[in-house]
Structure formats: structure tokens, C-alpha cells
Amino acid sequence: MIYKKALITGANGFIGRTIARRLQAEGIEVVGVDSHTGGQPGMIAGDIATPGTWQDAFSGCDLVIHTAAVVSNAVDAETTWRVNVLGTRHVVDAAIKAGVTRLIHLSSVRAFSDVNFPDGVDEQWPVRTDGNAYVDTKIASEHVALQAHAAGELAVTIIRPGDVYGPGSRPWVVLPIEAMKSGSFALPADGKGIFSPVYVDDLIDGLLLAARHPKAAGQIFTLSGPETCTTSEYFGYLHRMLGRSGSPKTVPTSLALGAAAVVAFVARLRGVDTEINPTTIRYLARTGGYSSKKAEQLINYRPSVSLEQGMHRTGVWLRSEGLL
């Protein structure tokens, strides 16, 4: 399938910016919508939680890639629902009105929940709400998008990325580096939790394969990287980039949960948000990874960037930004 004009929501975010660069390099006209435009050309300010003139930007677009979302374990449930669920409805409405050919909705592997899913879980495993606002709203947002597909209003594909990292990644690169520098970084499960890294370029490869494949309409795809690893292995790369030997500090999960609960409580008293909380600890203590076999078989997804290669590229970026 050939596209001429694409709209990206969350276009000023890590993944959104990377998608935009890829599409523009292919000669596709790109329009971006984001609550923070950064003064970039082709970017329109808009809060997807509220209908508005930003929806007019969908006119003439044949592809919409919906990445805008609250991605946090610390934001309140109401705000998260308004952006992740209600906002998805507003994006879908605008895409339908504009006659968009395909909508790619970026969900998350966290639709499987953070706990009690089997290693190598695939798309046939049922989603599971667990009371965390991000997890529950990602599940609900999938329903909103697939509802439009089932009604024949719009062709939709759902993408569930693994742990996306690379140059510009805030949760899996910048924040850990900052925590390591401050001495506040420690991994639960004695560093044996399972991490499922996917380099951002591999994710974009899979996303665009899904966007262009006719059989991908109405489908859900998990896109992870070529390898899983322990959290100690993944964050060990960042640890060593800072000139430190060995691996990051690790602690038992019970100790990490208790400490995180205290940090989160103090943050609430101060009226600030923090990603250091029990939900994050449970996520980093996962015991299984995710299968991308469906994407491999149906759309020929072949992630090729090894963790070593991806971390080398990430280190180059960190040094160029003065973060090391």
C-alpha cells in the first residue's frame, strides 16, 4: 500500500519524531499533532483529550499513526483515561471524517498486564486489567480503535511494542542515566527481571510493514526485539557507559517495593509525580518476555538490531547530547 500523506499524533515524542523522519525520508508528506510542538514546522498544537481544530489536520491524509498517550505509572486515572481512551476516540472520529485509509494505533505489551503472563506470551493470550491506569487505559484504547474497525468505519491495526529504546528514549535511557548519576538507581528481583528491548528503528520497520500490508488490517501485533535479557544485562550497558564497572545495584523485590512505596508517598505529600513507585518495580520484576512470531509470519517482521548494536548507537547519542 502506498501512502502520500501521513498524520502522526504525539509527533514531538521519541517514537513520533522517529516515525516522522522515516516517512519524510521516503518522500511522504507528514503532519504532526502534539500538545507541545516545540516550534517545529508541520506541527499542530492540539490536546487529543478535547475535540478541536487540530482534527482538521487529518484532511487529505491517507495514513494516521496514533502514538499520543500518557505513558506513565504516576499520572492519575482520570487524566490517563481522558488522553488514552477518550483521546483515541477523538483521533478515530477525525480519521473517519477525513476518509483515512489506515490507522495504526500504538498500544503496549502492558495490555497483557505486568504480572502473571506466560513467558513468550502472544496475541492469543487475553488482555488483563490490573488496576494500573496506564495498563487499563491501553486495553480500553485498543477496544475503541477495534470497535471502529469492526463497524467498518476505518481500517485499524494495533501495535504492541516491547520496551522501546534508542537515542531520545526518556524512560529506558535518559531517566535511568539520571538515576544512576544521582545514586538512586536499583533493580528489583536481584536484577533477574526480564526485559524485552526493541530498538526504535526495528519498531518503525514493523509498524510500517503493518501499515502497508493488506492482511494487517484488523490485526494486533506484538513487536519486540531479536532478544530478551535480564534487567541487569540491559541497564548494565548504561551503567558501564558512565564509566562504572560491573552491573547496577540490585535488591530483592520485597525491599524495592517497600522503598518505592515510601518514595511515592512522599512525592504525593509534596504534590509531585514520580515513576519510582510499586507499579514500576513490579514491571521491572517481570518473569517473561513476548513473542513476535505472528508479525514475523504475517508481515515478515525481522528485527535486526542486536542489543549490543542498539546500545552502541544510544551511547553515541548520549555523548553527543552531553549526557555522559
C-alpha positions as a Markdown table, in Angstrom:
| # | Residue | x | y | z |
|---|---|---|---|---|
| 1 | Met | 0.0 | 0.0 | 0.0 |
| 2 | Ile | 1.4 | 3.4 | -1.0 |
| 3 | Tyr | 0.8 | 6.5 | 1.2 |
| 4 | Lys | 1.2 | 10.1 | 0.2 |
| 5 | Lys | 0.4 | 12.0 | 3.4 |
| 6 | Ala | 0.5 | 10.8 | 7.0 |
| 7 | Leu | -0.5 | 12.3 | 10.2 |
| 8 | Ile | 1.2 | 11.4 | 13.5 |
| 9 | Thr | -0.2 | 12.1 | 16.9 |
| 10 | Gly | 2.3 | 12.6 | 19.6 |
| 11 | Ala | 4.7 | 13.7 | 16.8 |
| 12 | Asn | 7.0 | 15.5 | 19.2 |
| 13 | Gly | 7.6 | 12.4 | 21.3 |
| 14 | Phe | 10.5 | 9.9 | 21.0 |
| 15 | Ile | 8.7 | 7.4 | 18.8 |
| 16 | Gly | 6.7 | 10.0 | 16.9 |
| 17 | Arg | 9.8 | 12.0 | 15.9 |
| 18 | Thr | 11.5 | 8.8 | 14.7 |
| 19 | Ile | 8.5 | 7.8 | 12.6 |
| 20 | Ala | 8.3 | 11.3 | 11.0 |
| 21 | Arg | 11.9 | 11.3 | 10.0 |
| 22 | Arg | 11.5 | 7.9 | 8.4 |
| 23 | Leu | 8.4 | 8.8 | 6.4 |
| 24 | Gln | 9.9 | 12.1 | 5.3 |
| 25 | Ala | 13.0 | 10.3 | 4.1 |
| 26 | Glu | 10.7 | 8.2 | 1.9 |
| 27 | Gly | 9.1 | 11.3 | 0.4 |
| 28 | Ile | 5.8 | 11.1 | 2.3 |
| 29 | Glu | 4.3 | 14.4 | 3.5 |
| 30 | Val | 4.0 | 14.4 | 7.3 |
| 31 | Val | 1.7 | 16.4 | 9.5 |
| 32 | Gly | 2.2 | 16.3 | 13.3 |
| 33 | Val | -0.2 | 16.8 | 16.2 |
| 34 | Asp | 1.2 | 17.2 | 19.7 |
| 35 | Ser | 0.3 | 19.2 | 22.9 |
| 36 | His | 3.9 | 20.6 | 22.7 |
| 37 | Thr | 5.0 | 21.4 | 19.2 |
| 38 | Gly | 8.5 | 22.7 | 20.1 |
| 39 | Gly | 8.0 | 25.3 | 17.3 |
| 40 | Gln | 8.7 | 22.6 | 14.7 |
| 41 | Pro | 7.4 | 23.2 | 11.1 |
| 42 | Gly | 4.5 | 21.0 | 10.1 |
| 43 | Met | 3.4 | 20.5 | 13.7 |
| 44 | Ile | 0.0 | 21.5 | 15.0 |
| 45 | Ala | -0.8 | 22.1 | 18.7 |
| 46 | Gly | -3.7 | 20.1 | 20.0 |
| 47 | Asp | -4.9 | 18.2 | 23.1 |
| 48 | Ile | -6.4 | 15.0 | 21.8 |
| 49 | Ala | -8.5 | 14.7 | 25.0 |
| 50 | Thr | -10.6 | 17.6 | 23.7 |
| 51 | Pro | -12.1 | 17.9 | 20.2 |
| 52 | Gly | -10.8 | 20.9 | 18.4 |
| 53 | Thr | -9.3 | 22.5 | 15.3 |
| 54 | Trp | -6.4 | 20.0 | 15.5 |
| 55 | Gln | -8.8 | 17.4 | 14.0 |
| 56 | Asp | -8.9 | 19.5 | 10.7 |
| 57 | Ala | -5.3 | 18.5 | 10.1 |
| 58 | Phe | -6.5 | 15.0 | 9.2 |
| 59 | Ser | -7.9 | 16.2 | 5.9 |
| 60 | Gly | -6.1 | 14.8 | 2.9 |
| 61 | Cys | -4.2 | 12.2 | 5.0 |
| 62 | Asp | -4.4 | 8.6 | 4.0 |
| 63 | Leu | -2.4 | 7.2 | 7.0 |
| 64 | Val | -2.7 | 8.1 | 10.7 |
| 65 | Ile | -0.2 | 6.8 | 13.2 |
| 66 | His | -1.6 | 7.4 | 16.7 |
| 67 | Thr | 1.2 | 7.5 | 19.3 |
| 68 | Ala | -0.1 | 10.2 | 21.6 |
| 69 | Ala | -0.7 | 8.9 | 25.1 |
| 70 | Val | 0.0 | 9.4 | 28.7 |
| 71 | Val | 2.9 | 7.0 | 29.2 |
| 72 | Ser | 3.4 | 6.9 | 33.0 |
| 73 | Asn | 2.9 | 4.9 | 36.1 |
| 74 | Ala | 2.4 | 8.1 | 38.1 |
| 75 | Val | -0.4 | 10.1 | 36.4 |
| 76 | Asp | -3.9 | 10.0 | 37.9 |
| 77 | Ala | -6.6 | 7.7 | 36.4 |
| 78 | Glu | -8.9 | 10.4 | 35.2 |
| 79 | Thr | -6.2 | 12.2 | 33.2 |
| 80 | Thr | -4.9 | 9.0 | 31.8 |
| 81 | Trp | -8.3 | 7.9 | 30.7 |
| 82 | Arg | -9.1 | 11.2 | 29.0 |
| 83 | Val | -6.0 | 11.1 | 26.9 |
| 84 | Asn | -5.5 | 7.4 | 26.3 |
| 85 | Val | -9.2 | 6.4 | 25.8 |
| 86 | Leu | -11.3 | 9.4 | 25.1 |
| 87 | Gly | -8.4 | 10.9 | 23.1 |
| 88 | Thr | -8.2 | 7.8 | 20.9 |
| 89 | Arg | -12.0 | 8.2 | 20.2 |
| 90 | His | -11.4 | 11.8 | 19.0 |
| 91 | Val | -8.5 | 10.6 | 16.8 |
| 92 | Val | -10.7 | 7.8 | 15.4 |
| 93 | Asp | -13.5 | 10.3 | 14.7 |
| 94 | Ala | -11.2 | 12.7 | 12.9 |
| 95 | Ala | -9.7 | 9.8 | 10.8 |
| 96 | Ile | -13.2 | 8.5 | 9.8 |
| 97 | Lys | -14.3 | 12.0 | 8.8 |
| 98 | Ala | -11.2 | 12.5 | 6.7 |
| 99 | Gly | -11.6 | 9.2 | 4.9 |
| 100 | Val | -8.2 | 7.9 | 6.2 |
| 101 | Thr | -7.2 | 4.6 | 4.6 |
| 102 | Arg | -5.4 | 3.1 | 7.7 |
| 103 | Leu | -5.0 | 3.9 | 11.3 |
| 104 | Ile | -2.1 | 2.5 | 13.2 |
| 105 | His | -2.8 | 2.6 | 17.0 |
| 106 | Leu | 0.2 | 2.3 | 19.3 |
| 107 | Ser | -0.7 | 0.2 | 22.3 |
| 108 | Ser | 1.6 | -1.6 | 24.6 |
| 109 | Val | 2.7 | -5.1 | 25.7 |
| 110 | Arg | 1.4 | -4.0 | 29.1 |
| 111 | Ala | -2.1 | -4.9 | 27.8 |
| 112 | Phe | -1.0 | -8.4 | 29.0 |
| 113 | Ser | -0.7 | -6.8 | 32.5 |
| 114 | Asp | 2.7 | -6.6 | 34.3 |
| 115 | Val | 2.3 | -9.9 | 36.2 |
| 116 | Asn | 1.2 | -13.4 | 35.7 |
| 117 | Phe | 1.5 | -13.8 | 32.0 |
| 118 | Pro | 3.4 | -16.7 | 30.5 |
| 119 | Asp | 6.9 | -16.4 | 29.0 |
| 120 | Gly | 6.7 | -15.9 | 25.2 |
| 121 | Val | 3.2 | -14.6 | 25.5 |
| 122 | Asp | 1.5 | -13.9 | 22.2 |
| 123 | Glu | -1.6 | -12.1 | 20.9 |
| 124 | Gln | -3.9 | -15.0 | 21.6 |
| 125 | Trp | -3.4 | -14.5 | 25.4 |
| 126 | Pro | -6.2 | -12.5 | 26.8 |
| 127 | Val | -5.6 | -8.9 | 28.0 |
| 128 | Arg | -5.8 | -8.3 | 31.7 |
| 129 | Thr | -6.7 | -5.2 | 33.7 |
| 130 | Asp | -4.8 | -4.9 | 36.9 |
| 131 | Gly | -5.9 | -1.5 | 38.4 |
| 132 | Asn | -2.9 | 0.5 | 37.0 |
| 133 | Ala | -4.3 | 3.4 | 35.0 |
| 134 | Tyr | -1.8 | 3.0 | 32.1 |
| 135 | Val | -2.4 | -0.7 | 31.7 |
| 136 | Asp | -6.2 | -0.4 | 31.9 |
| 137 | Thr | -6.4 | 2.5 | 29.6 |
| 138 | Lys | -4.2 | 0.9 | 27.0 |
| 139 | Ile | -6.6 | -2.0 | 26.9 |
| 140 | Ala | -9.6 | 0.3 | 26.7 |
| 141 | Ser | -8.0 | 2.3 | 23.9 |
| 142 | Glu | -7.5 | -0.9 | 21.8 |
| 143 | His | -11.2 | -1.5 | 22.2 |
| 144 | Val | -12.1 | 1.9 | 20.9 |
| 145 | Ala | -9.9 | 1.5 | 17.8 |
| 146 | Leu | -11.0 | -2.0 | 17.1 |
| 147 | Gln | -14.7 | -1.0 | 17.6 |
| 148 | Ala | -14.3 | 1.4 | 14.7 |
| 149 | His | -12.7 | -1.4 | 12.6 |
| 150 | Ala | -15.4 | -3.9 | 13.4 |
| 151 | Ala | -18.1 | -1.3 | 12.4 |
| 152 | Gly | -16.5 | -0.9 | 9.0 |
| 153 | Glu | -15.7 | 2.7 | 9.7 |
| 154 | Leu | -12.0 | 2.6 | 9.4 |
| 155 | Ala | -9.2 | 0.0 | 8.8 |
| 156 | Val | -7.2 | -0.3 | 12.1 |
| 157 | Thr | -4.0 | -2.1 | 13.1 |
| 158 | Ile | -2.9 | -2.4 | 16.7 |
| 159 | Ile | 0.8 | -2.4 | 17.6 |
| 160 | Arg | 2.0 | -3.5 | 21.0 |
| 161 | Pro | 5.7 | -2.6 | 21.3 |
| 162 | Gly | 8.1 | -4.1 | 23.7 |
| 163 | Asp | 10.5 | -1.9 | 25.7 |
| 164 | Val | 11.4 | 0.7 | 23.1 |
| 165 | Tyr | 14.9 | 2.2 | 23.5 |
| 166 | Gly | 17.4 | 4.2 | 21.4 |
| 167 | Pro | 18.5 | 7.8 | 21.0 |
| 168 | Gly | 15.9 | 10.0 | 22.6 |
| 169 | Ser | 14.2 | 7.4 | 24.8 |
| 170 | Arg | 13.3 | 9.0 | 28.1 |
| 171 | Pro | 12.0 | 6.0 | 30.2 |
| 172 | Trp | 14.6 | 3.5 | 29.1 |
| 173 | Val | 17.7 | 5.7 | 28.5 |
| 174 | Val | 17.6 | 9.2 | 29.9 |
| 175 | Leu | 15.8 | 8.6 | 33.2 |
| 176 | Pro | 17.9 | 5.6 | 34.2 |
| 177 | Ile | 21.1 | 7.5 | 33.4 |
| 178 | Glu | 19.9 | 10.4 | 35.6 |
| 179 | Ala | 19.0 | 8.0 | 38.4 |
| 180 | Met | 22.4 | 6.2 | 38.1 |
| 181 | Lys | 24.2 | 9.6 | 38.3 |
| 182 | Ser | 22.3 | 10.5 | 41.5 |
| 183 | Gly | 22.9 | 7.1 | 43.1 |
| 184 | Ser | 19.2 | 6.4 | 43.4 |
| 185 | Phe | 19.1 | 3.5 | 40.8 |
| 186 | Ala | 18.5 | -0.1 | 42.0 |
| 187 | Leu | 16.9 | -3.0 | 40.2 |
| 188 | Pro | 14.3 | -5.3 | 41.9 |
| 189 | Ala | 14.3 | -9.1 | 41.6 |
| 190 | Asp | 18.1 | -9.0 | 42.2 |
| 191 | Gly | 18.4 | -7.8 | 38.6 |
| 192 | Lys | 16.8 | -11.0 | 37.2 |
| 193 | Gly | 13.6 | -9.5 | 35.9 |
| 194 | Ile | 13.0 | -10.0 | 32.2 |
| 195 | Phe | 13.4 | -7.0 | 29.8 |
| 196 | Ser | 12.2 | -7.1 | 26.2 |
| 197 | Pro | 14.2 | -4.3 | 24.4 |
| 198 | Val | 13.3 | -3.3 | 20.9 |
| 199 | Tyr | 15.4 | -0.7 | 19.1 |
| 200 | Val | 13.3 | 2.1 | 17.8 |
| 201 | Asp | 14.3 | 1.6 | 14.2 |
| 202 | Asp | 13.2 | -2.1 | 14.4 |
| 203 | Leu | 9.9 | -0.9 | 15.8 |
| 204 | Ile | 9.4 | 1.6 | 13.0 |
| 205 | Asp | 10.2 | -1.2 | 10.4 |
| 206 | Gly | 7.5 | -3.4 | 11.9 |
| 207 | Leu | 5.0 | -0.6 | 12.2 |
| 208 | Leu | 5.3 | 0.4 | 8.6 |
| 209 | Leu | 5.2 | -3.2 | 7.4 |
| 210 | Ala | 1.9 | -3.4 | 9.2 |
| 211 | Ala | 0.7 | -0.1 | 7.8 |
| 212 | Arg | 1.3 | -1.3 | 4.2 |
| 213 | His | 0.2 | -5.0 | 4.4 |
| 214 | Pro | -3.5 | -5.5 | 3.5 |
| 215 | Lys | -3.7 | -8.6 | 5.8 |
| 216 | Ala | -2.7 | -6.5 | 8.8 |
| 217 | Ala | -6.0 | -4.6 | 8.9 |
| 218 | Gly | -7.9 | -5.6 | 12.0 |
| 219 | Gln | -4.9 | -7.3 | 13.5 |
| 220 | Ile | -2.9 | -6.9 | 16.7 |
| 221 | Phe | 0.8 | -7.3 | 16.5 |
| 222 | Thr | 3.4 | -7.6 | 19.3 |
| 223 | Leu | 6.7 | -6.1 | 18.1 |
| 224 | Ser | 9.7 | -6.9 | 20.3 |
| 225 | Gly | 13.4 | -7.1 | 19.6 |
| 226 | Pro | 15.6 | -10.0 | 18.5 |
| 227 | Glu | 16.5 | -10.9 | 22.1 |
| 228 | Thr | 15.2 | -10.7 | 25.6 |
| 229 | Cys | 17.6 | -10.2 | 28.5 |
| 230 | Thr | 17.6 | -9.6 | 32.2 |
| 231 | Thr | 17.2 | -6.1 | 33.6 |
| 232 | Ser | 20.7 | -6.3 | 34.9 |
| 233 | Glu | 22.0 | -7.0 | 31.4 |
| 234 | Tyr | 20.1 | -4.2 | 29.8 |
| 235 | Phe | 20.8 | -1.5 | 32.3 |
| 236 | Gly | 24.3 | -2.8 | 32.7 |
| 237 | Tyr | 25.1 | -1.2 | 29.3 |
| 238 | Leu | 24.0 | 2.2 | 30.6 |
| 239 | His | 25.9 | 1.7 | 33.9 |
| 240 | Arg | 29.1 | 1.0 | 32.0 |
| 241 | Met | 28.6 | 4.0 | 29.7 |
| 242 | Leu | 29.0 | 6.1 | 32.8 |
| 243 | Gly | 32.5 | 4.5 | 33.3 |
| 244 | Arg | 31.4 | 2.2 | 36.1 |
| 245 | Ser | 32.4 | -1.4 | 36.3 |
| 246 | Gly | 30.2 | -4.5 | 36.8 |
| 247 | Ser | 26.4 | -4.2 | 37.0 |
| 248 | Pro | 23.9 | -1.8 | 38.5 |
| 249 | Lys | 22.9 | -2.2 | 42.1 |
| 250 | Thr | 20.2 | -4.9 | 42.7 |
| 251 | Val | 17.9 | -5.6 | 45.6 |
| 252 | Pro | 15.2 | -8.2 | 46.4 |
| 253 | Thr | 11.8 | -7.2 | 45.1 |
| 254 | Ser | 10.3 | -7.0 | 48.5 |
| 255 | Leu | 12.8 | -4.4 | 49.6 |
| 256 | Ala | 12.4 | -2.5 | 46.3 |
| 257 | Leu | 8.6 | -2.4 | 46.7 |
| 258 | Gly | 8.9 | -1.1 | 50.2 |
| 259 | Ala | 11.3 | 1.6 | 49.3 |
| 260 | Ala | 9.3 | 2.6 | 46.2 |
| 261 | Ala | 6.1 | 2.9 | 48.3 |
| 262 | Val | 7.9 | 5.3 | 50.7 |
| 263 | Val | 9.2 | 7.4 | 47.8 |
| 264 | Ala | 5.8 | 7.5 | 46.1 |
| 265 | Phe | 4.1 | 8.5 | 49.4 |
| 266 | Val | 6.5 | 11.4 | 50.0 |
| 267 | Ala | 6.0 | 12.5 | 46.4 |
| 268 | Arg | 2.2 | 12.6 | 46.9 |
| 269 | Leu | 2.6 | 14.7 | 50.0 |
| 270 | Arg | 4.8 | 17.2 | 48.0 |
| 271 | Gly | 2.3 | 17.2 | 45.1 |
| 272 | Val | 4.7 | 15.8 | 42.6 |
| 273 | Asp | 4.7 | 12.8 | 40.3 |
| 274 | Thr | 7.4 | 10.1 | 40.4 |
| 275 | Glu | 8.0 | 7.0 | 38.4 |
| 276 | Ile | 9.6 | 5.4 | 41.4 |
| 277 | Asn | 6.6 | 3.6 | 42.7 |
| 278 | Pro | 5.5 | 0.0 | 43.3 |
| 279 | Thr | 4.0 | -0.3 | 39.8 |
| 280 | Thr | 7.3 | 0.4 | 38.1 |
| 281 | Ile | 9.0 | -2.1 | 40.5 |
| 282 | Arg | 6.6 | -4.8 | 39.5 |
| 283 | Tyr | 7.2 | -4.1 | 35.8 |
| 284 | Leu | 10.9 | -4.4 | 36.3 |
| 285 | Ala | 10.4 | -7.7 | 38.1 |
| 286 | Arg | 8.6 | -9.4 | 35.2 |
| 287 | Thr | 9.3 | -13.1 | 34.7 |
| 288 | Gly | 8.6 | -13.4 | 31.0 |
| 289 | Gly | 9.0 | -11.9 | 27.5 |
| 290 | Tyr | 6.9 | -11.5 | 24.5 |
| 291 | Ser | 6.6 | -13.3 | 21.2 |
| 292 | Ser | 6.6 | -11.5 | 17.8 |
| 293 | Lys | 6.0 | -14.7 | 15.8 |
| 294 | Lys | 2.7 | -13.5 | 14.5 |
| 295 | Ala | 4.3 | -10.4 | 13.0 |
| 296 | Glu | 7.2 | -12.5 | 11.6 |
| 297 | Gln | 4.8 | -14.8 | 9.9 |
| 298 | Leu | 2.1 | -12.4 | 8.6 |
| 299 | Ile | 4.0 | -9.2 | 7.7 |
| 300 | Asn | 7.6 | -10.5 | 7.6 |
| 301 | Tyr | 8.8 | -8.6 | 10.6 |
| 302 | Arg | 12.5 | -9.2 | 11.2 |
| 303 | Pro | 14.1 | -7.1 | 14.0 |
| 304 | Ser | 17.8 | -6.9 | 13.2 |
| 305 | Val | 19.4 | -4.5 | 15.7 |
| 306 | Ser | 21.0 | -6.5 | 18.5 |
| 307 | Leu | 21.1 | -5.1 | 22.0 |
| 308 | Glu | 24.9 | -4.5 | 21.6 |
| 309 | Gln | 24.4 | -2.6 | 18.4 |
| 310 | Gly | 21.5 | -0.6 | 19.7 |
| 311 | Met | 23.3 | 0.4 | 22.9 |
| 312 | His | 26.4 | 1.4 | 20.9 |
| 313 | Arg | 24.2 | 3.8 | 18.8 |
| 314 | Thr | 22.5 | 5.0 | 22.0 |
| 315 | Gly | 25.8 | 5.7 | 23.7 |
| 316 | Val | 26.9 | 7.8 | 20.7 |
| 317 | Trp | 23.8 | 9.9 | 21.0 |
| 318 | Leu | 24.2 | 10.3 | 24.8 |
| 319 | Arg | 27.7 | 11.6 | 24.3 |
| 320 | Ser | 26.6 | 13.9 | 21.6 |
| 321 | Glu | 23.9 | 15.3 | 23.9 |
| 322 | Gly | 26.4 | 15.7 | 26.8 |
| 323 | Leu | 24.5 | 13.3 | 29.0 |
| 324 | Leu | 27.5 | 11.1 | 29.7 |
